[in-house]
Amino acid sequence: MDLVRWGNGLSDPFLEFESLQDEINRLFDGMRPAEPRGLFDRAFSPAVDVLEHGDRFEVLCDVPGVDIGDIETSISANVLTIKGERRDPGAGENGAVYRTDRRSGKFQRTIQLPLPVNAAGVEATLKDGVLRIVLPRHEELKPRQITVKAK
């Protein structure tokens, strides 16, 4: 049996096995479905950013390939719910699917906002695959400037 000498620039066989194990782990990590992030979230959930701009919140949700008619948003108290469905582009067509990386199906995201919002003033737009929801803060919670009068 030949011994591998790794002190003279030859590779350590244990490091080679460790490297191979890391590559295999990365391969299988990419195959796992995304874990749900909220109580009602599903394994397929689009990415969401929640931003605060003083008097309003802004929610950006990545929904490329989702038709505007397949998106439903609702707000109750300070909880925003985004529901939708990305339809499988190959569904119902004759032919073979050789590879599919894009997820399709129904999704739901629930986002609890840190402060109550004015539900009547909420606006939602869809542009370039990004759903943008602007939620103005409730009037009672907006900071107000008070003018001091001299007597």
C-alpha positions as CSV (number, residue, x, y, z in Angstrom):
1,M,0.0,0.0,0.0
2,D,1.4,3.4,-1.0
3,L,1.2,6.2,1.5
4,V,0.3,9.6,0.2
5,R,2.9,12.1,1.3
6,W,1.3,15.5,1.6
7,G,4.2,17.3,3.3
8,N,6.0,17.7,0.0
9,G,3.2,19.5,-1.9
10,L,1.0,16.5,-2.5
11,S,-2.7,16.9,-1.6
12,D,-4.1,15.6,1.7
13,P,-6.7,12.9,0.8
14,F,-8.8,13.9,3.8
15,L,-9.1,17.5,2.5
16,E,-10.1,16.1,-0.9
17,F,-12.9,14.1,0.7
18,E,-14.0,17.1,2.8
19,S,-14.1,19.3,-0.4
20,L,-16.2,16.6,-2.2
21,Q,-18.6,16.4,0.8
22,D,-19.0,20.2,0.7
23,E,-19.8,20.1,-3.0
24,I,-22.4,17.4,-2.5
25,N,-24.0,19.3,0.4
26,R,-24.3,22.5,-1.7
27,L,-25.9,20.5,-4.5
28,F,-28.6,19.1,-2.2
29,D,-29.1,22.4,-0.3
30,G,-30.2,24.0,-3.6
31,M,-32.9,21.3,-4.0
32,R,-34.6,21.9,-0.7
33,P,-37.8,24.0,-0.8
34,A,-37.7,27.4,0.9
35,E,-38.9,27.2,4.4
36,P,-42.1,29.2,5.2
37,R,-41.4,32.4,7.1
38,G,-44.8,33.1,8.6
39,L,-47.7,31.3,10.0
40,F,-49.7,31.1,6.8
41,D,-46.7,31.2,4.3
42,R,-46.2,28.3,2.0
43,A,-43.0,26.7,0.8
44,F,-43.1,28.8,-2.4
45,S,-42.9,32.4,-1.2
46,P,-41.7,35.4,-3.2
47,A,-39.1,37.6,-1.7
48,V,-40.5,40.6,0.2
49,D,-38.9,43.9,1.5
50,V,-40.7,46.1,4.0
51,L,-39.4,49.7,4.2
52,E,-40.5,52.6,6.4
53,H,-40.5,56.1,5.1
54,G,-41.6,58.4,8.0
55,D,-45.3,58.7,7.2
56,R,-45.8,55.4,5.2
57,F,-44.6,51.9,4.8
58,E,-43.6,50.4,1.4
59,V,-43.7,46.7,0.7
60,L,-41.9,45.4,-2.4
61,C,-42.7,41.8,-3.4
62,D,-41.0,40.0,-6.3
63,V,-43.6,38.3,-8.5
64,P,-42.1,37.9,-12.0
65,G,-44.3,35.9,-14.3
66,V,-47.4,36.4,-12.1
67,D,-50.4,38.0,-13.9
68,I,-52.0,41.0,-12.2
69,G,-55.3,39.1,-12.1
70,D,-53.7,36.3,-10.0
71,I,-52.7,38.6,-7.2
72,E,-54.8,39.5,-4.2
73,T,-53.9,41.8,-1.4
74,S,-55.7,42.6,1.8
75,I,-55.1,44.4,5.1
76,S,-56.6,43.9,8.5
77,A,-55.4,46.0,11.4
78,N,-51.7,46.1,10.8
79,V,-51.4,42.7,9.0
80,L,-50.9,42.7,5.2
81,T,-51.6,39.5,3.2
82,I,-50.4,39.0,-0.3
83,K,-51.8,35.9,-2.1
84,G,-51.2,34.9,-5.7
85,E,-50.4,32.2,-8.1
86,R,-47.6,31.7,-10.6
87,R,-48.9,29.5,-13.3
88,D,-46.7,26.8,-14.8
89,P,-45.9,28.1,-18.3
90,G,-45.7,24.5,-19.7
91,A,-48.9,23.3,-18.2
92,G,-51.5,22.1,-20.7
93,E,-49.1,22.2,-23.6
94,N,-48.0,19.2,-25.6
95,G,-44.3,18.6,-25.3
96,A,-41.6,17.7,-22.8
97,V,-40.1,19.7,-20.1
98,Y,-36.3,19.3,-20.1
99,R,-35.5,21.5,-17.1
100,T,-37.5,23.7,-14.8
101,D,-35.9,25.8,-12.0
102,R,-38.7,28.3,-11.6
103,R,-41.3,27.5,-9.0
104,S,-45.0,27.7,-9.8
105,G,-48.1,27.4,-7.8
106,K,-50.0,29.3,-5.2
107,F,-48.3,31.5,-2.6
108,Q,-49.3,33.6,0.4
109,R,-47.2,36.0,2.4
110,T,-48.4,37.6,5.7
111,I,-46.6,40.6,7.0
112,Q,-47.2,42.2,10.4
113,L,-46.4,45.9,10.2
114,P,-45.0,47.5,13.3
115,L,-47.7,50.2,13.4
116,P,-51.3,50.6,12.3
117,V,-51.9,51.9,8.8
118,N,-54.7,53.8,7.0
119,A,-56.3,51.1,5.0
120,A,-58.3,53.5,2.9
121,G,-55.1,55.1,1.6
122,V,-53.3,51.9,0.5
123,E,-52.1,51.7,-3.1
124,A,-50.7,48.8,-5.0
125,T,-49.0,48.7,-8.4
126,L,-47.3,46.0,-10.4
127,K,-44.4,47.0,-12.6
128,D,-41.6,44.9,-14.1
129,G,-42.5,41.9,-11.9
130,V,-42.4,43.9,-8.7
131,L,-45.5,44.4,-6.6
132,R,-45.3,47.8,-4.8
133,I,-47.7,48.4,-1.9
134,V,-47.7,51.8,-0.2
135,L,-49.4,51.9,3.2
136,P,-49.8,55.3,4.8
137,R,-49.5,55.3,8.6
138,H,-52.6,55.9,10.6
139,E,-53.2,59.7,11.1
140,E,-53.1,59.5,14.9
141,L,-49.6,58.1,14.8
142,K,-48.1,60.6,12.5
143,P,-45.9,63.2,14.2
144,R,-47.4,66.6,14.2
145,Q,-45.8,70.0,14.5
146,I,-47.4,72.1,17.2
147,T,-47.2,75.9,16.9
148,V,-46.5,77.7,20.1
149,K,-48.3,81.1,20.4
150,A,-47.2,83.9,22.6
151,K,-49.7,85.7,24.9
